[in-house]
């Protein structure tokens, strides 16, 4: 595994606030979306998307980590006892409301749950704050989320409106109303490209090459048989 020089995402934005500007927030969000798109392409769910499981490398690249709970799409259902065993306050901060019911024997974890967790993470990236940081116990946090309370963006936050709306839509209480991972990847591409593009400039001679480069950036990663990360994930799953 590549060495994560700057630790996890929360450690990064806590200790390196002066470097965590809007551009880097957009790029890291896109890094994470690219990783989730890859997992979706091979029908694997991470099942534990949160700041502590995003590592930051020497070149400020954000990478998904800790695949301990990951499962293939067909095997992603939680039993209530299993969910309780893996349930802690930090995980619940990112849990979709449909996973917080204790009355059901089985809890279906699907892409909608993954999107919800990513939506919470996007808010954290924009605000540089722990989600529901004033909640110190699981019952209180569960009650808030079940009552449709979500963290709001601060008025002076300069992150693009598209980004904010994406995060808000991703944490919709209705799972079917949330965007899919591919849509999130595309919106974050738009956010980053718009931020990178200098205003009121246009170079016709470079338009074709720029278009080609943009299309390349927008292409979600395709799975390959020799991909070492994929092999490690499947080995971990097969041992469970």
Sine and cosine of phi, psi and omega as CSV:
sin_phi,cos_phi,sin_psi,cos_psi,sin_omega,cos_omega
0.00,0.00,0.60,-0.80,0.02,-1.00
-0.91,0.41,0.62,-0.78,-0.02,-1.00
-0.94,0.33,0.78,-0.63,0.01,-1.00
-0.99,-0.11,1.00,-0.04,-0.12,-0.99
-0.85,0.53,-0.60,0.80,-0.14,-0.99
-0.97,-0.25,0.27,0.96,0.05,-1.00
0.95,0.30,-0.48,-0.88,-0.02,-1.00
-1.00,0.02,0.11,-0.99,-0.12,-0.99
-0.87,0.48,-0.66,0.75,0.00,-1.00
-0.91,0.40,-0.65,0.76,0.07,-1.00
-0.88,0.47,-0.61,0.79,-0.03,-1.00
-0.90,0.43,-0.79,0.61,-0.07,-1.00
-0.96,0.27,-0.29,0.96,0.06,-1.00
-0.98,0.19,-0.64,0.77,-0.10,-1.00
-0.99,-0.13,-0.26,0.97,-0.06,-1.00
-0.78,-0.63,0.71,0.70,-0.04,-1.00
-0.82,0.57,-0.59,0.81,-0.05,-1.00
-0.92,0.40,-0.36,0.93,0.00,-1.00
-0.99,-0.10,-0.29,0.96,-0.13,-0.99
-1.00,0.05,0.94,0.35,-0.02,-1.00
-1.00,0.07,0.00,-1.00,-0.07,-1.00
-0.87,0.50,-0.68,0.74,-0.02,-1.00
-0.86,0.51,-0.71,0.70,-0.02,-1.00
-0.93,0.36,-0.58,0.81,0.07,-1.00
-0.88,0.48,-0.69,0.72,0.01,-1.00
-0.91,0.41,-0.66,0.75,-0.04,-1.00
-0.93,0.36,-0.66,0.75,0.02,-1.00
-0.92,0.39,-0.61,0.79,0.06,-1.00
-0.88,0.48,-0.64,0.77,0.04,-1.00
-0.93,0.37,-0.62,0.79,0.08,-1.00
-0.83,0.55,-0.73,0.69,-0.04,-1.00
-0.92,0.40,-0.67,0.74,0.02,-1.00
-0.88,0.47,-0.59,0.80,0.03,-1.00
-0.91,0.42,-0.66,0.75,0.05,-1.00
-0.90,0.43,-0.67,0.74,0.02,-1.00
-0.92,0.40,-0.59,0.81,0.05,-1.00
-0.89,0.45,-0.63,0.78,0.04,-1.00
-0.89,0.45,-0.73,0.68,0.00,-1.00
-0.87,0.50,-0.63,0.78,0.02,-1.00
-0.90,0.44,-0.62,0.78,-0.04,-1.00
-0.90,0.43,-0.39,0.92,0.03,-1.00
-0.94,-0.35,0.27,0.96,0.10,-0.99
0.84,0.54,0.75,0.66,0.07,-1.00
-0.83,-0.56,0.67,-0.74,0.05,-1.00
-0.95,-0.31,0.73,-0.68,-0.02,-1.00
-0.95,0.31,-0.72,0.70,0.08,-1.00
0.94,0.33,0.19,0.98,0.04,-1.00
-0.44,-0.90,0.79,0.62,-0.01,-1.00
-0.98,0.22,0.90,-0.43,0.06,-1.00
-0.28,-0.96,0.20,-0.98,-0.15,-0.99
-0.87,0.50,-0.59,0.81,-0.02,-1.00
-0.92,0.38,-0.31,0.95,-0.02,-1.00
-0.97,-0.23,0.29,0.96,0.15,-0.99
-0.91,-0.42,0.90,-0.44,-0.01,-1.00
-0.99,-0.16,0.52,-0.85,-0.05,-1.00
-0.90,-0.43,0.86,-0.51,-0.06,-1.00
-1.00,0.06,0.01,-1.00,-0.09,-1.00
-0.86,0.52,-0.57,0.82,0.00,-1.00
-1.00,-0.06,0.42,0.91,0.07,-1.00
0.89,0.46,0.54,0.84,0.08,-1.00
-1.00,-0.08,0.73,-0.68,0.01,-1.00
-1.00,-0.04,0.75,-0.66,-0.05,-1.00
-0.73,-0.68,0.65,-0.76,0.07,-1.00
-0.91,0.42,0.63,-0.78,0.01,-1.00
-0.61,-0.79,0.07,-1.00,0.03,-1.00
0.85,0.53,0.99,0.12,-0.01,-1.00
-0.99,-0.13,0.45,0.89,-0.06,-1.00
-0.87,0.49,-0.61,0.79,-0.05,-1.00
-0.99,-0.14,0.02,1.00,-0.08,-1.00
-0.91,0.40,0.49,-0.87,0.01,-1.00
-0.57,-0.82,0.34,-0.94,0.16,-0.99
-0.93,0.36,0.34,-0.94,-0.06,-1.00
-0.83,0.56,-0.66,0.75,-0.05,-1.00
-0.95,0.31,-0.35,0.94,-0.07,-1.00
-0.93,-0.38,0.36,0.93,-0.16,-0.99
-1.00,0.06,-0.06,1.00,-0.02,-1.00
-0.93,0.37,0.71,-0.70,0.10,-0.99
-1.00,-0.01,0.65,-0.76,0.30,-0.95
-1.00,0.07,0.43,-0.90,-0.01,-1.00
-0.84,0.54,-0.70,0.71,0.04,-1.00
-0.87,0.49,-0.65,0.76,0.00,-1.00
-0.90,0.44,-0.69,0.72,0.00,-1.00
-0.89,0.46,-0.65,0.76,0.00,-1.00
-0.90,0.43,-0.59,0.81,0.01,-1.00
-0.90,0.45,-0.60,0.80,-0.06,-1.00
-0.99,-0.12,0.13,0.99,-0.09,-1.00
-1.00,0.03,0.82,-0.57,0.15,-0.99
-0.58,-0.81,0.17,-0.99,-0.12,-0.99
-0.86,0.51,-0.66,0.75,-0.04,-1.00
-0.91,0.41,-0.62,0.79,0.03,-1.00
-0.94,0.34,-0.63,0.77,-0.04,-1.00
-0.90,0.44,-0.48,0.88,0.04,-1.00
-0.84,0.55,-0.45,0.89,-0.07,-1.00
-0.94,-0.34,0.03,1.00,-0.11,-0.99
-0.98,0.22,0.71,-0.71,0.10,-0.99
-0.91,0.42,0.56,-0.83,-0.06,-1.00
-0.85,0.52,-0.51,0.86,-0.02,-1.00
-0.93,0.36,-0.24,0.97,0.04,-1.00
-1.00,-0.04,-0.11,0.99,-0.12,-0.99
-1.00,-0.08,-0.01,1.00,0.03,-1.00
-0.97,0.23,0.75,-0.66,0.01,-1.00
-0.98,-0.18,0.09,1.00,-0.05,-1.00
-1.00,-0.04,-0.19,0.98,-0.06,-1.00
-0.99,-0.17,0.67,-0.74,0.01,-1.00
-0.95,0.32,-0.47,0.88,0.00,-1.00
-0.78,-0.63,0.64,-0.77,0.01,-1.00
-0.88,-0.48,0.92,-0.40,-0.05,-1.00
-0.98,0.17,0.92,-0.39,0.07,-1.00
-0.99,-0.11,0.88,-0.48,-0.01,-1.00
-0.73,-0.68,-0.19,-0.98,-0.04,-1.00
-0.90,0.45,-0.47,0.88,0.03,-1.00
-0.90,0.44,-0.60,0.80,0.06,-1.00
-0.93,0.38,-0.65,0.76,0.02,-1.00
-0.89,0.45,-0.66,0.75,0.02,-1.00
-0.90,0.44,-0.66,0.75,0.02,-1.00
-0.85,0.52,-0.74,0.67,0.00,-1.00
-0.86,0.51,-0.65,0.76,0.01,-1.00
-0.91,0.41,-0.60,0.80,0.04,-1.00
-0.88,0.48,-0.68,0.73,0.06,-1.00
-0.89,0.45,-0.66,0.75,0.00,-1.00
-0.90,0.43,-0.62,0.79,0.04,-1.00
-0.88,0.48,-0.66,0.75,0.06,-1.00
-0.87,0.50,-0.70,0.72,-0.01,-1.00
-0.88,0.48,-0.66,0.75,0.02,-1.00
-0.89,0.46,-0.69,0.72,-0.03,-1.00
-0.92,0.38,-0.65,0.76,-0.11,-0.99
-1.00,-0.07,-0.29,0.96,-0.06,-1.00
0.84,0.54,0.70,0.71,0.01,-1.00
-0.65,-0.76,0.50,-0.87,0.10,-0.99
-0.93,0.36,0.75,-0.66,0.03,-1.00
-0.87,0.49,0.69,-0.73,0.03,-1.00
0.78,0.63,0.70,0.71,-0.13,-0.99
-0.90,0.44,-0.37,0.93,-0.01,-1.00
-1.00,0.08,-0.12,0.99,0.06,-1.00
-1.00,0.03,0.84,-0.55,-0.05,-1.00
-0.90,-0.44,0.14,0.99,0.08,-1.00
-0.60,-0.80,0.50,-0.86,-0.09,-1.00
-0.91,0.42,-0.70,0.71,-0.01,-1.00
-0.84,0.54,-0.67,0.74,0.01,-1.00
-0.91,0.42,-0.69,0.72,0.01,-1.00
-0.91,0.42,-0.68,0.73,0.05,-1.00
-0.86,0.52,-0.67,0.74,0.01,-1.00
-0.89,0.45,-0.70,0.72,0.00,-1.00
-0.87,0.49,-0.75,0.66,-0.03,-1.00
-0.91,0.41,-0.65,0.76,0.01,-1.00
-0.91,0.42,-0.47,0.88,0.04,-1.00
-1.00,0.03,0.22,0.97,0.10,-0.99
0.96,0.29,0.33,0.94,0.09,-1.00
-0.97,0.22,0.72,-0.69,0.09,-1.00
-0.72,-0.69,0.48,-0.88,0.07,-1.00
-0.89,0.45,0.61,-0.79,0.01,-1.00
-0.96,-0.29,0.36,-0.93,0.04,-1.00
-0.99,0.16,0.62,-0.79,0.04,-1.00
-0.93,0.36,0.48,-0.88,-0.08,-1.00
-0.89,0.45,-0.53,0.85,-0.06,-1.00
-1.00,-0.05,0.18,0.98,0.01,-1.00
-0.95,0.31,0.81,-0.58,-0.10,-1.00
-1.00,-0.08,0.12,0.99,0.03,-1.00
-0.89,0.45,0.57,-0.82,-0.05,-1.00
-0.83,0.56,0.53,-0.85,-0.01,-1.00
-0.88,0.48,-0.58,0.82,0.04,-1.00
-0.85,0.52,-0.64,0.76,0.00,-1.00
-0.91,0.42,-0.74,0.67,0.00,-1.00
-0.86,0.51,-0.73,0.68,-0.02,-1.00
-0.90,0.44,-0.59,0.81,0.04,-1.00
-0.89,0.46,-0.72,0.70,0.02,-1.00
-0.88,0.47,-0.70,0.72,0.00,-1.00
-0.89,0.46,-0.69,0.72,0.00,-1.00
-0.92,0.39,-0.56,0.83,-0.03,-1.00
-0.92,0.39,-0.44,0.90,-0.02,-1.00
-0.97,-0.24,0.38,0.92,0.08,-1.00
-0.84,0.55,0.65,-0.76,-0.03,-1.00
-0.90,0.44,-0.51,0.86,0.03,-1.00
-1.00,0.06,0.92,-0.39,-0.06,-1.00
-0.82,0.57,-0.60,0.80,-0.07,-1.00
-0.96,0.28,-0.21,0.98,-0.01,-1.00
-1.00,-0.06,-0.04,1.00,0.01,-1.00
-0.99,0.15,0.50,-0.87,0.07,-1.00
-0.94,0.35,0.32,-0.95,0.08,-1.00
-1.00,0.01,0.14,-0.99,-0.07,-1.00
-0.88,0.47,-0.63,0.78,-0.01,-1.00
-0.89,0.45,-0.69,0.73,0.04,-1.00
-0.88,0.47,-0.67,0.75,0.01,-1.00
-0.89,0.45,-0.66,0.75,0.04,-1.00
-0.87,0.50,-0.71,0.71,-0.04,-1.00
-0.92,0.40,-0.66,0.75,0.00,-1.00
-0.91,0.42,-0.66,0.75,0.01,-1.00
-0.93,0.37,-0.54,0.84,0.13,-0.99
-0.87,0.49,-0.73,0.68,0.01,-1.00
-0.86,0.51,-0.70,0.71,0.00,-1.00
-0.86,0.51,-0.73,0.68,-0.04,-1.00
-0.93,0.37,-0.70,0.72,-0.01,-1.00
-0.90,0.43,-0.63,0.77,0.02,-1.00
-0.91,0.42,-0.61,0.79,0.01,-1.00
-0.94,0.35,-0.60,0.80,-0.02,-1.00
-0.97,0.26,-0.46,0.89,-0.10,-1.00
-0.97,0.25,0.87,-0.50,0.03,-1.00
-0.89,0.46,0.65,-0.76,-0.02,-1.00
-0.93,0.36,0.60,-0.80,0.11,-0.99
0.85,0.52,0.58,0.81,0.08,-1.00
-0.81,-0.59,0.60,-0.80,0.02,-1.00
-0.44,-0.90,0.82,-0.57,0.02,-1.00
-0.87,-0.49,0.99,-0.16,-0.08,-1.00
-0.82,0.58,-0.63,0.77,-0.08,-1.00
-0.91,0.42,-0.40,0.92,-0.03,-1.00
-0.98,-0.19,0.00,1.00,-0.13,-0.99
-0.88,0.47,-0.63,0.77,-0.03,-1.00
-0.92,0.39,-0.70,0.72,-0.01,-1.00
-0.93,0.37,-0.60,0.80,0.03,-1.00
-0.90,0.43,-0.65,0.76,0.01,-1.00
-0.89,0.45,-0.66,0.75,0.01,-1.00
-0.90,0.44,-0.67,0.75,0.00,-1.00
-0.91,0.41,-0.67,0.74,0.01,-1.00
-0.88,0.47,-0.67,0.75,0.02,-1.00
-0.90,0.44,-0.59,0.81,0.03,-1.00
-0.91,0.40,-0.66,0.75,0.01,-1.00
-0.91,0.41,-0.50,0.86,-0.06,-1.00
-0.99,0.14,-0.19,0.98,-0.06,-1.00
-0.98,0.19,0.90,-0.44,0.05,-1.00
-0.88,0.48,0.52,-0.85,-0.04,-1.00
-0.89,0.45,0.69,-0.72,0.03,-1.00
-1.00,-0.06,0.58,-0.81,0.03,-1.00
-0.95,0.32,0.55,-0.84,0.10,-1.00
-0.75,-0.66,0.51,-0.86,-0.05,-1.00
-0.90,0.44,-0.48,0.88,-0.08,-1.00
-1.00,-0.04,0.10,1.00,-0.05,-1.00
-0.91,0.41,0.88,-0.47,-0.10,-1.00
-0.92,0.40,-0.59,0.81,0.02,-1.00
-0.89,0.46,-0.67,0.74,-0.01,-1.00
-0.90,0.45,-0.63,0.78,0.01,-1.00
-0.90,0.44,-0.67,0.75,0.00,-1.00
-0.90,0.44,-0.66,0.75,-0.01,-1.00
-0.89,0.45,-0.74,0.68,-0.04,-1.00
-0.92,0.40,-0.56,0.83,0.06,-1.00
-0.91,0.42,-0.65,0.76,0.00,-1.00
-0.91,0.42,-0.66,0.75,0.00,-1.00
-0.91,0.42,-0.67,0.74,-0.06,-1.00
-0.91,0.41,-0.38,0.92,-0.01,-1.00
-0.99,0.13,-0.19,0.98,-0.08,-1.00
-1.00,-0.01,0.00,0.00,0.00,0.00
